[in-house]
């Protein structure tokens, strides 16, 4: 896909964070789970339960410590369902480590609303970041991947997936018109976006699809 076409079709991208996370994200950047563990110097012996196994609930990396960061749950991809979904010999551990090494954005707001309204999240409040694609995407183009599906969800069906579902921008399949063969669902960045505050145009506190306030 052409970079300019990607920006034209998806002028804003969205990230759903824990309630109250914006101050930390603005200061420390938006980090993948792997980047969080590196940032907090979590050793190899303690990393697996955060990075290589299913997180059935959100987890405090350093509970009670001022530096603590909360990792979001991965309820939609339990190991038993991943086994049915993964292709190419990929193991659940490899998949969790792959996913945990990336930062995820929704390419369309309707997808964001779908997650906000999901059963496990609709009663919770979230900090929702909206980014300007025209500045963000060119700055991170070399570390961006595009995906045509929700890679972290195995419901209602464990749709087949492997590492090949993530494509670099230039490799994402398009029609003769330049439009994508399949709409982009996720825009994914390797490891972290340290200066994410430079690209954020709005931060909303949301519960379900209701905007409770603008906080940034």
C-alpha positions in Angstrom: 0.0 0.0 0.0 1.1 3.5 -0.7 1.9 5.6 2.3 -0.2 8.5 1.2 -3.1 6.3 0.4 -2.9 4.8 3.9 -3.0 8.2 5.5 -5.9 9.3 3.2 -8.0 6.3 4.1 -7.2 6.3 7.8 -6.5 9.9 8.8 -6.8 9.1 12.5 -5.8 6.0 14.5 -6.9 5.0 18.0 -5.5 3.4 21.1 -7.5 2.2 24.1 -5.6 2.5 27.4 -6.3 1.9 31.1 -8.2 4.6 32.9 -5.7 7.1 34.3 -2.9 5.8 32.0 -2.6 9.0 29.9 -0.3 10.8 32.4 2.2 7.9 32.4 1.9 7.5 28.6 2.6 11.2 28.0 5.7 11.1 30.2 7.1 7.6 29.4 5.7 7.0 26.0 3.4 4.2 24.8 5.1 0.9 25.4 4.5 -2.7 24.4 4.4 -5.3 27.2 8.0 -6.2 26.3 9.1 -2.6 26.5 7.4 -2.2 29.9 9.3 -5.2 31.2 12.5 -3.8 29.9 11.8 -0.3 31.3 11.1 -1.7 34.7 14.1 -4.1 34.5 12.1 -7.3 35.1 14.5 -10.2 34.9 14.2 -13.3 32.8 12.9 -15.4 35.6 9.9 -13.2 36.2 9.0 -12.3 32.6 7.3 -15.4 31.3 4.0 -14.9 33.2 3.7 -11.4 31.7 5.2 -11.9 28.3 5.0 -15.6 27.3 1.7 -16.8 28.8 -1.9 -15.9 28.6 -2.8 -12.8 30.8 -6.4 -13.7 31.8 -6.6 -10.5 33.8 -4.7 -7.2 33.9 -1.5 -7.4 35.8 0.5 -5.0 37.9 4.2 -5.3 37.0 5.4 -3.7 40.2 2.4 -3.5 42.5 2.7 -0.9 45.2 5.7 0.7 43.6 5.4 4.3 42.3 6.9 3.1 39.0 4.2 0.4 38.5 2.7 -0.1 35.1 -0.5 -2.1 34.5 -0.5 -4.5 31.6 -3.9 -5.1 30.0 -5.5 -8.5 30.0 -5.6 -10.7 27.0 -9.0 -12.4 27.7 -9.9 -12.8 24.1 -7.0 -15.1 23.3 -6.8 -18.0 25.8 -4.2 -20.7 24.9 -6.8 -23.4 24.2 -8.4 -21.3 21.5 -5.0 -20.1 20.1 -4.0 -23.6 19.5 -6.9 -24.0 17.2 -6.2 -20.7 15.4 -2.4 -20.7 14.9 -0.8 -21.8 11.6 2.7 -22.6 10.4 3.8 -24.4 13.5 3.5 -21.2 15.6 3.1 -22.0 19.3 0.9 -20.0 21.8 4.1 -18.9 23.6 5.6 -17.6 20.3 2.3 -15.8 19.6 2.1 -14.2 23.0 5.7 -13.0 22.7 5.0 -11.6 19.2 1.9 -9.7 20.3 3.5 -8.5 23.5 6.4 -7.0 21.5 4.1 -4.6 19.7 1.9 -1.5 20.3 -1.6 -1.7 18.7 -3.8 0.9 17.2 -7.3 0.6 15.6 -7.4 2.0 12.1 -11.1 2.9 12.3 -13.1 4.3 15.2 -15.9 1.7 14.6 -13.4 -1.0 15.6 -12.5 0.9 18.8 -16.2 1.1 19.7 -16.5 -2.6 19.2 -13.8 -3.2 21.8 -15.1 -0.6 24.2 -18.6 -2.2 24.0 -17.3 -5.8 24.5 -18.8 -7.6 27.4 -15.6 -7.6 29.5 -14.9 -3.9 29.0 -18.2 -2.0 28.5 -18.6 -1.2 32.2 -15.0 0.0 32.6 -13.6 3.5 31.9 -10.7 3.9 29.5 -8.4 6.6 28.3 -8.7 6.7 24.5 -6.0 8.3 22.5 -6.6 9.7 19.0 -3.5 10.2 16.8 -3.0 12.3 13.7 -1.9 9.8 11.0 -0.4 12.5 8.7 2.4 13.0 11.2 2.5 9.7 13.1 2.6 7.3 10.2 5.5 8.9 8.3 7.5 9.1 11.5 7.1 5.4 12.3 6.7 4.0 8.8 9.7 1.7 9.1 8.4 0.0 12.3 4.7 -0.1 11.3 2.8 -3.3 10.4 -0.7 -3.5 9.0 -3.2 -6.3 9.8 -6.6 -7.2 8.3 -8.0 -8.7 11.5 -8.1 -8.4 15.2 -5.0 -10.4 15.9 -5.6 -10.6 19.6 -9.2 -12.0 19.5 -10.3 -15.6 19.1 -14.0 -15.0 19.5 -16.6 -15.9 18.3 -14.4 -18.1 16.0 -10.7 -18.8 16.3 -9.9 -17.6 12.8 -6.7 -18.9 11.4 -3.7 -16.7 11.8 0.1 -16.8 11.7 2.9 -14.3 11.7 2.2 -13.5 8.0 -1.0 -11.6 8.9 1.2 -8.6 9.7 2.5 -6.8 6.6 4.8 -3.9 6.2 3.0 -0.9 4.6 4.5 -1.4 1.2 3.6 -5.1 1.2 -0.1 -4.8 2.2 -2.2 -6.1 -0.7 -4.1 -3.5 -2.7 -6.4 -3.4 -5.7 -5.5 -1.7 -9.0 -7.1 1.4 -7.5 -4.6 1.4 -4.7 -7.3 0.7 -2.1 -6.6 -2.3 0.2 -7.9 -5.7 -0.8 -9.1 -6.1 2.8 -9.6 -3.1 5.0 -6.9 -2.4 7.5 -8.1 -3.3 11.0 -4.9 -2.9 13.1 -1.9 -0.6 12.7 0.9 -2.1 14.8 4.2 -0.6 15.9 7.2 -2.6 17.0 8.2 -2.2 20.7 7.2 1.4 21.6 6.2 4.9 20.6 8.4 7.0 23.0 7.2 10.4 21.8 3.5 9.5 21.3 2.4 12.8 22.8 3.7 14.6 19.7 1.0 12.9 17.6 -2.0 12.8 20.0 -4.7 15.2 19.0 -7.2 14.2 21.7 -7.6 12.0 24.7 -11.1 11.0 25.8 -12.2 9.3 29.0 -14.8 6.8 27.7 -17.1 4.1 29.1 -18.5 2.0 26.4 -19.1 4.4 23.5 -20.0 7.3 25.9 -17.5 10.1 26.2 -17.2 11.1 29.9 -14.8 13.9 29.2 -11.8 15.2 27.2 -8.7 14.9 29.3 -6.0 15.8 26.8 
